[in-house]
Amino acid sequence: MIVMKEMEAIFGESSYIDSWMQLVRKVSWNFPGLETEENLEEHKQTVLKFMNKLQAVCVKDSETIVGVLLFSRNRNMICCLAVDPEYRQQGFASILLRKALAELDRSREITVSTFRENDEKGIAPRALYKKFGFQEGEMTEEFGYPNQVFVLHP
C-alpha cells in the first residue's frame, strides 16, 4: 500500500509551467478547447497570466504536478480543475478546491462551468462541486461543448 504524504495546494509559479503543461496535455482529451497545439500554447499563456496574478494553484508530488486549478477573483469563479488520472480519488481535487474557495469572495456567488448531467465526463466533477455545496444552474456551451454552470451561493 502506498501511503501518500499530506499534500497541500500551493500557488503555481512560472518555473512550474513545464510540469503544469505535462499534466494539461495528459488530460486535454477531456477538456473542450484544448484539442490542438495552438490551443495548448494559448492555454499555456493563460496559465502564466493566472500564475502572475496568484490565481493558479497546484498540488505537487515531489517535482511533479498532479493537480491544477485556475480561478478568477474578478469573476469569482473556478475556471479549470484537473487531476492526473493516476492520482484521482485521493482527495486532490478537494484540496485544490478548498484553497481556491479560500481565495474567492464567499459573500458573493461563486460559479464554475462543468459537464452536463448525462455526460460521463461530468460524473466526478459534478459530485465534487455538489459535495462543496454548489447547486446546478443554467445550461451553457463552451468551445462548442454543452456545459452547465454550478453556483455556490453566499
N, C-alpha and C positions, 0 to 999 in steps of 0.2 A: 504494500500500500504506500502510495506517495503522500507524504504529509506536506501540504503547502504552507510556507511561512505566511504570516499575516501580511497581506498586501494592502497597499493604500493607493488612492488616486492622487496623482501629482500633476502640477501644471506642465504641459508639454513645452519643450524648448526647441529652438530651431536645430540644435545639434541632434535631436531625436528624429528628424524628418525622414531619414532613410529607413529606419526601423518602422516608423509610423506607416510609411507608404508600402512597406512589405506586407504589413497586416491588411491595409486597404486593398492591395492587389489580390491577396488571398481570398477576400470576401466580396470583391467587386461584382461578381456574378449575381449577388444578392441585392445589389443597390442600383436601381434605375438611375441613369445619368453617368455611370462610370464604365460604360461599355468600350470606349476607345482610348488609345494612348493620349489623344488630345484631351479627352475628358479627364483622364487621370492626372495629366500635367496641370490642368486648370484647378482640379481639386487640391493638388499639392500646394499651389499658390494660395488657395483659400485657407488651407490648414496653417500655412506660415503666417497669414494675416491674423487668424484666430489666436495663434500662439503669441504673437506680439501684443495682443490685447488681453492676454491671460484669460482666454475663453476656450482653451483646449486642454483637456485633462486626459491622462492615460494611466494605465496600470502596467508595470514592468515586472518581468521575471528575469532577474539579473539585468542584462542589457537588452533583452528582447521585449518589445511592446506587445502585450497580449490583449489589451482592450483600449479603446479610444472613444472619446465623446467630445463633440463640439457643441457649444451653447452660445446664445446671443443675449447679452444683458439688455441691449436696446429693445429687442423684440420680446424679451422674457420667454425664450423658447429653447428647447432641446433641438439641435439641428441634425445631429448624426451620432449614432451609437453603434459600435461594432466590437465584438469579442472574437478572438481567434477560435475557430471550431474545436481545436484541441483543449481549450481552456473553458469551454462553456459548461454551464450548470455547476459552477463552483462559487458563484456569488460576485463575480467581477462586474457584471452589468449593474448590479445593485450598488456596489462600491462607487462606480463611476457616476451613477445617477444621484446618489446621496451627495457627492461632492458638488455636482452641478447645481442641485437644488439649494444647497447651502450658499451658493454664489448668486442665485437669482432672487428677485423681489417676490417674497411669499405673500405680500399684501396685494398683489395683482395676479391675474390669471397667468398660468404658465402653460404653454402649449407644446405639443410635439405631433408631427405628422408620421403616421406609421401605416402599415398594410391594413387592408380591409379584413373584415371578419372571416370570410371564406377563403382567404389566401393563405396557403400553408406556410409561406414566409412569415406570416404575421402571428403565428401561434405563440412563440416565445416572447416577442416584444410586447404584444398586447397584454399577455399575462403579467409581465414585469410592470408596465405602466399602471395596470389596474391594481396591482399589489401596493403601489405607491399612492393610490387614491385618484389617479387620473380617470376621467369619465369620457365616454365616447361623445364626439362632437360631429361637426359637419363632414360630409363626404367631399373629397377633393381629388385633384390629379396633379402629379408632379413628374416631370420628364416624360409625359405621355403615359404615366402609370397610375392606376386607380389607388388612392390612399384614403385614410380617414384621420381627421385631427382628433387628438385626445387633449382634454383640458383638465388641469389641476386648479380647482377653484381656491381662492384665498380662505 
